[in-house]
Amino acid sequence: MTALRPERESGAAYGESFADSYGDAGDRPTSYGQQPYEEPGALGEWYGGESYVTQGYGEAASADAQEPYEAASAASQGPYAEPYIPPVDDETVALRIPDPPPPSGESISPSAASSTTSSPSTPTGGRAARRKAAKRRHGRHGGARQATEAAEADSESSGAPLSRVEARRQARARKPSPATVASRAIGEVFITTGVLMLLFVSYQLWWTNIRAQAQANKEASSLQDDWASGKRAPGSFEPGQGFAILHIPKLDVVVPIAEGISNKKVLDRGMVGHYGEGKLKTAMPDAKTGNFGLAGHRNTHGEPFRYINRLAQGDAIVVETQNKYYVYKMASILPVTSPKNVSVLDPVPPGSGFTGPGRYITLTTCTPEFTSKYRMIVWGKMVEERPRSKGKPDALVS
C-alpha cells in the first residue's frame, strides 16, 4: 500500500508551507517517489520533476500536475480508486438508475457483465429496444405484432396510459383487414349453405319417408275399417281416394292404392297411384281384359317401389279390394326406358312378352335411384281372382 499523503495525515491544507507540516528542512524526506524536494513551502520536482503547487485544498496549479496523481491512484487501487461508471445505453438517452458499483477492489468479469444484461427473449429498455429485439427474433415484419402485444402488455402492467399514436396503432392492429373480413364472410356463406344442404338431404331421405309411411299406414287402416263396416262400395273413385291395397310379399310391401298419380295428393303421401285419368287411363283389376297400371316413388316419400328391380319371374303381386284378391305373377321387366314411352301402359304392352289381350298389371317407377331421368317397368299377369269370403290367397298366407 502507498503511504498516506502528508497533508491528509497532518490535517494541513495545501496552502500551508511544507515546513509547517514536517518541521525544518532536515526532517524532510530526501525522496518521495522519484525526486527529492528542493524548495520549502512548495512541492518541488515531485512526480517526474514537475512543480506541484497548490493554492488551496483540491485546487491544482496546472492540469498536467494531476496526471501523475491520477496514474498513481489508479495503480494503487487504494481508497481513491476510480469510481464505477455503468455502460452507456445505445438505445435511449433517458434518465436511468445506474446499476450499483462493484465492491472496492473488484472488477466486473465479462461473464458477470453478460449475466446482468437481459436475455434476448425479454428485451428491456425503451420501445425502440423492444422493437429491434422483436425484429431480430422474427425478421423484418414477423415481429411487428409480437412487439405491439409486448408493448400493450408492458403498458397494462405498468398502468401508464398509452399515447395517441400508440393507441391508434393498437386499434389498427386489432381491426381485421378487408381480406380477412371477406374470407370470413365467404366461409360463413359456405358453412350456412352446407348446413342447409345437409338439412335438405336429411329431410328428403329420412323425414319424408317417416311422414309418408305414417300417412300410408293411416290410410290403409282407414280403408280396411271402411271395408269392414261396409261404408265403401266398388265403383269409380275421386282423385286421391284410396280403393285398394297392394301386397308384394317378396319385398314386404303393403301400401294403399289411390286414384290418380298426383304427387301432392297421392305419391308424396306414400301411396301408389293408379293411371286412371286422361290419355293415361288404364283398366281396373276387375275388368275382363286390360292393363292395370300403377306408379310409385322409388326413393323418398315412403319409396314403395325402391326394390322392384329385385323381382323375378313368378314372384307374387297381390291387389286387395273390398270384395276380392287379385293375384298376379311377375312376367318381365324393362330396366330402362324413356319417361315418354307411354306404350308400356297399352292393353297389350310391347316388349312385355304378352302376345294377346289379357289381365295384366304394370308397375312404373324412376331409375336410376335418386333421379327421375328414366323409367323402370315391371309387368305381371293375373293368375288368380279370389273372393275375400274364401280367405287370403296362398301368396299372402305363406
C-alpha positions in Angstrom: 0.0 0.0 0.0 1.1 3.5 -0.7 1.6 5.6 2.4 -0.9 8.2 3.4 -0.3 11.7 1.9 1.3 14.1 4.4 -1.5 16.7 4.2 -4.2 14.1 5.0 -2.2 12.8 7.9 -1.4 16.2 9.5 -4.6 17.8 8.6 -2.8 20.8 6.9 -4.1 22.4 3.8 -2.2 22.7 0.6 -1.9 26.5 1.2 0.3 25.9 4.2 4.0 25.6 3.9 5.6 22.2 3.7 7.9 23.2 6.5 5.0 23.7 8.9 3.9 20.1 8.4 7.3 18.5 8.5 9.3 20.9 10.7 12.7 22.0 9.5 14.4 21.0 6.3 16.4 18.3 8.0 13.3 16.3 8.8 12.1 16.3 5.3 12.5 13.1 3.3 15.1 13.1 0.7 12.9 11.2 -1.8 9.2 10.6 -2.3 8.5 8.5 -5.2 11.1 9.8 -7.7 12.9 13.2 -6.9 13.7 15.0 -3.7 12.0 18.1 -2.5 14.0 21.3 -3.1 12.1 24.3 -2.1 10.5 24.8 1.3 6.8 25.7 1.3 6.2 24.1 -2.2 6.4 20.7 -3.6 9.4 20.7 -6.0 10.3 18.1 -8.6 7.5 15.8 -7.4 6.2 13.2 -9.7 8.8 13.5 -12.5 10.3 16.9 -11.7 7.1 18.9 -12.3 6.2 21.6 -9.9 3.1 20.8 -7.9 2.0 24.0 -6.0 -1.5 24.2 -4.6 -3.4 27.4 -3.7 -5.9 25.6 -1.6 -7.4 22.2 -0.9 -8.0 20.4 -4.1 -7.1 23.3 -6.5 -4.2 22.4 -8.8 -1.9 25.0 -10.4 -1.9 23.1 -13.7 -3.8 20.1 -15.2 -0.6 18.5 -16.1 0.4 18.2 -12.5 -2.6 16.0 -11.8 -1.8 13.3 -14.3 0.9 11.6 -12.1 -1.5 11.7 -9.2 -4.3 10.0 -11.1 -1.9 7.4 -12.5 -0.6 6.7 -9.0 -4.1 6.4 -7.6 -5.2 4.1 -10.4 -2.1 1.9 -9.9 -2.6 1.7 -6.2 -6.2 0.6 -6.3 -6.5 2.2 -2.8 -9.3 4.0 -1.3 -9.1 6.7 -4.1 -9.8 4.1 -6.9 -11.6 5.4 -9.9 -15.5 5.1 -9.5 -17.5 2.6 -11.4 -19.3 4.0 -14.5 -22.2 2.0 -15.9 -22.2 1.2 -19.7 -23.9 3.7 -21.9 -27.3 2.7 -23.3 -27.2 3.0 -27.0 -30.9 2.8 -27.4 -32.1 5.7 -25.3 -30.7 8.8 -23.5 -33.4 9.0 -20.9 -32.5 9.1 -17.2 -31.7 5.7 -15.9 -30.9 4.4 -12.4 -27.4 3.0 -12.7 -26.5 -0.4 -11.5 -24.7 -0.5 -8.1 -20.9 -0.4 -8.5 -19.0 -3.5 -7.6 -17.2 -3.6 -4.2 -13.9 -1.8 -3.9 -11.0 -3.6 -5.4 -13.2 -5.9 -7.6 -13.6 -5.8 -11.3 -16.6 -7.0 -13.4 -15.8 -10.0 -15.5 -17.3 -10.4 -19.0 -19.4 -13.4 -17.8 -20.8 -11.4 -14.9 -21.5 -8.4 -17.2 -23.3 -10.6 -19.6 -25.4 -12.2 -16.8 -26.6 -8.8 -15.7 -27.9 -7.9 -19.1 -31.3 -9.0 -20.0 -31.8 -12.1 -22.2 -32.9 -11.6 -25.9 -36.2 -13.2 -25.2 -37.0 -10.5 -22.6 -35.8 -7.1 -24.1 -35.5 -4.3 -21.7 -35.2 -0.5 -22.2 -37.4 1.7 -24.2 -39.8 0.9 -27.0 -37.0 1.2 -29.6 -35.1 -1.6 -27.9 -38.2 -3.8 -27.7 -39.0 -3.3 -31.4 -35.4 -4.0 -32.5 -35.3 -7.2 -30.4 -38.6 -8.3 -31.9 -37.3 -7.7 -35.4 -34.1 -9.7 -34.6 -36.3 -12.6 -33.4 -39.0 -12.6 -36.1 -37.4 -11.0 -39.1 -38.2 -7.7 -40.8 -42.0 -7.9 -40.5 -42.7 -11.0 -38.5 -42.2 -9.4 -35.1 -44.4 -6.4 -35.6 -47.5 -7.9 -34.0 -45.5 -9.5 -31.2 -43.8 -6.2 -30.5 -47.2 -4.5 -30.3 -48.5 -7.1 -28.0 -45.4 -6.8 -25.8 -45.8 -3.1 -25.7 -49.5 -3.5 -24.7 -48.7 -5.9 -22.0 -45.9 -3.7 -20.7 -48.3 -0.7 -20.7 -51.0 -2.6 -19.0 -48.6 -4.0 -16.4 -47.1 -0.6 -15.7 -50.5 1.1 -15.6 -49.2 4.0 -17.7 -51.7 5.5 -20.3 -50.9 4.9 -23.9 -50.1 7.8 -26.2 -52.4 8.7 -29.0 -50.1 7.3 -31.7 -49.7 4.0 -29.8 -53.5 3.8 -29.2 -54.1 4.3 -32.9 -51.5 1.7 -33.8 -53.1 -0.8 -31.4 -56.5 -0.1 -32.8 -55.3 -0.7 -36.4 -53.6 -3.9 -35.3 -56.9 -5.2 -33.7 -59.0 -4.2 -36.7 -59.2 -7.0 -39.3 -58.2 -6.4 -42.9 -60.7 -6.3 -45.8 -59.3 -9.7 -47.0 -59.9 -11.2 -43.6 -63.4 -9.8 -43.5 -64.1 -11.1 -47.0 -62.7 -14.6 -46.2 -64.8 -14.8 -43.0 -68.0 -13.8 -45.0 -67.3 -16.4 -47.7 -66.6 -19.0 -45.0 -69.9 -18.2 -43.3 -71.8 -18.4 -46.6 -70.2 -21.8 -47.3 -71.0 -23.1 -43.8 -74.6 -21.9 -44.0 -75.0 -23.4 -47.4 -73.6 -26.7 -46.3 -75.8 -26.8 -43.3 -78.9 -26.0 -45.4 -78.0 -28.7 -47.9 -77.4 -31.2 -45.1 -80.8 -30.4 -43.7 -82.5 -30.7 -47.1 -80.9 -34.1 -47.8 -81.9 -35.3 -44.3 -85.4 -34.1 -44.9 -85.7 -35.8 -48.3 -84.0 -39.1 -47.4 -85.2 -39.5 -43.9 -88.1 -37.3 -42.8 -90.2 -37.7 -45.9 -90.1 -41.4 -45.6 -91.2 -41.3 -42.0 -94.0 -38.9 -42.7 -95.2 -40.7 -45.9 -95.1 -44.1 -44.3 -97.2 -42.8 -41.4 -99.8 -41.4 -43.8 -99.9 -44.5 -45.9 -100.4 -46.7 -42.8 -103.1 -44.5 -41.6 -104.9 -44.6 -45.0 -104.6 -48.4 -45.2 -106.1 -48.8 -41.7 -108.9 -46.4 -42.5 -109.6 -48.3 -45.8 -109.8 -51.7 -44.0 -112.1 -50.3 -41.4 -114.4 -48.9 -44.0 -114.5 -52.3 -45.8 -115.4 -54.0 -42.6 -118.2 -51.6 -41.8 -119.4 -51.6 -45.5 -119.1 -47.8 -45.9 -117.2 -48.1 -49.3 -118.6 -49.7 -52.4 -116.8 -50.7 -55.6 -117.0 -48.3 -58.5 -115.4 -45.0 -59.6 -113.3 -43.1 -57.1 -112.3 -39.5 -56.7 -108.7 -38.4 -57.4 -106.6 -39.1 -54.3 -109.2 -41.5 -52.9 -107.9 -44.9 -51.8 -109.7 -48.0 -53.1 -107.3 -51.0 -52.8 -104.1 -52.3 -51.1 -101.1 -53.6 -52.9 -99.1 -56.5 -51.5 -95.6 -57.6 -52.7 -94.7 -60.4 -50.3 -91.1 -60.8 -51.5 -90.3 -57.1 -50.8 -92.5 -56.9 -47.7 -94.5 -54.1 -49.3 -98.1 -53.3 -48.1 -99.3 -49.9 -49.4 -102.6 -48.4 -50.3 -103.6 -47.7 -53.9 -105.3 -44.4 -54.6 -106.9 -42.9 -57.7 -104.6 -40.7 -59.8 -100.8 -40.1 -60.0 -100.7 -36.6 -58.4 -97.6 -36.1 -56.3 -99.3 -33.9 -53.8 -102.4 -36.0 -53.3 -101.1 -39.5 -53.8 -97.4 -40.3 -54.4 -95.9 -37.9 -51.9 -98.2 -39.3 -49.2 -96.5 -42.8 -49.5 -99.3 -44.3 -51.6 -99.3 -46.0 -55.1 -101.2 -44.2 -57.8 -103.5 -45.7 -60.4 -103.2 -44.3 -64.0 -107.0 -43.5 -64.3 -107.2 -40.1 -65.9 -106.9 -38.7 -69.4 -104.9 -40.4 -72.1 -103.1 -42.5 -69.5 -106.2 -44.1 -68.2 -105.9 -47.9 -67.6 -108.2 -50.7 -66.6 -109.3 -51.6 -63.1 -108.4 -55.0 -61.7 -111.9 -56.3 -62.0 -112.0 -55.7 -65.8 -112.2 -58.8 -68.0 -109.3 -57.6 -70.1 -106.9 -54.7 -69.8 -103.8 -53.4 -68.2 -103.9 -52.2 -64.5 -101.2 -49.5 -64.4 -99.6 -48.2 -61.2 -96.9 -45.6 -60.3 -94.9 -45.2 -57.1 -91.8 -43.5 -55.7 -88.5 -45.4 -55.8 -86.8 -43.1 -53.4 -88.1 -40.7 -50.7 -91.8 -40.3 -49.6 -92.1 -43.9 -48.4 -90.3 -45.3 -51.5 -92.7 -48.3 -52.0 -91.1 -49.3 -55.4 -87.5 -49.0 -54.4 -86.6 -52.7 -54.8 -88.9 -53.8 -57.6 -85.8 -54.5 -59.7 -85.3 -57.5 -57.4 -88.5 -59.2 -58.5 -88.0 -62.4 -60.6 -90.4 -64.3 -62.8 -93.2 -66.0 -60.8 -93.0 -63.6 -57.8 -96.5 -62.8 -56.5 -98.1 -59.3 -56.8 -101.4 -59.1 -55.0 -104.1 -56.4 -55.2 -106.6 -56.5 -52.3 -110.0 -54.8 -52.8 -113.2 -54.6 -50.8 -114.5 -57.9 -52.2 -111.7 -59.8 -53.8 -108.0 -60.6 -54.0 -106.3 -60.4 -57.4 -103.1 -62.4 -57.7 -100.5 -61.6 -60.4 -97.3 -63.4 -61.3 -94.3 -61.3 -62.3 -93.7 -61.9 -66.0 -90.9 -59.5 -67.3 -89.0 -56.3 -66.6 -87.9 -53.3 -68.7 -84.9 -51.9 -66.8 -84.7 -48.5 -68.6 -87.0 -46.6 -70.9 -87.9 -43.0 -71.6 -90.5 -41.2 -69.5 -92.4 -40.5 -72.7 -92.8 -44.2 -73.5 -96.5 -44.4 -72.6 -96.9 -47.6 -74.7 -95.9 -49.6 -71.7 -99.5 -49.0 -70.4 -101.2 -50.3 -73.6 -103.7 -53.2 -73.1 -101.0 -55.4 -74.7 -97.7 -53.6 -73.9 -95.0 -54.0 -76.5 -91.8 -55.6 -75.1 -93.7 -57.3 -72.2 -93.7 -60.7 -73.8 -97.5 -60.8 -73.9 -99.0 -61.9 -77.3 -102.6 -61.1 -76.9 -105.3 -59.4 -74.7 -105.3 -60.4 -71.1 -105.5 -59.2 -67.5 -102.2 -57.5 -66.8 -100.5 -55.3 -64.2 -97.8 -52.7 -64.9 -95.6 -51.1 -62.2 -93.7 -48.0 -63.2 -91.0 -46.1 -61.2 -87.9 -43.8 -61.7 -84.4 -45.0 -62.4 -81.5 -44.7 -61.6 -82.1 -44.2 -57.9 -82.4 -40.7 -56.6 -83.1 -39.4 -60.2 -86.1 -39.2 -62.5 -84.2 -39.3 -65.8 -85.6 -42.7 -66.9 -88.3 -45.2 -66.0 -88.3 -48.8 -65.0 -91.2 -51.1 -65.9 -92.3 -54.4 -64.3 -95.1 -56.4 -65.9 -97.3 -59.2 -64.4 -100.1 -61.4 -65.5 -103.2 -62.3 -63.4 -103.3 -65.9 -62.3 -106.0 -65.9 -59.6 -109.1 -63.9 -58.6 -110.1 -64.9 -55.1 -113.2 -63.6 -53.2 -112.5 -62.3 -49.7 -115.0 -64.8 -48.3 -112.6 -67.6 -49.1 -109.8 -66.1 -47.1 -106.4 -64.8 -48.2 -104.6 -66.4 -51.2 -101.6 -68.6 -50.7 -99.2 -65.9 -51.7 -100.2 -63.8 -48.6 -100.5 -66.8 -46.2 -97.1 -68.3 -46.9 
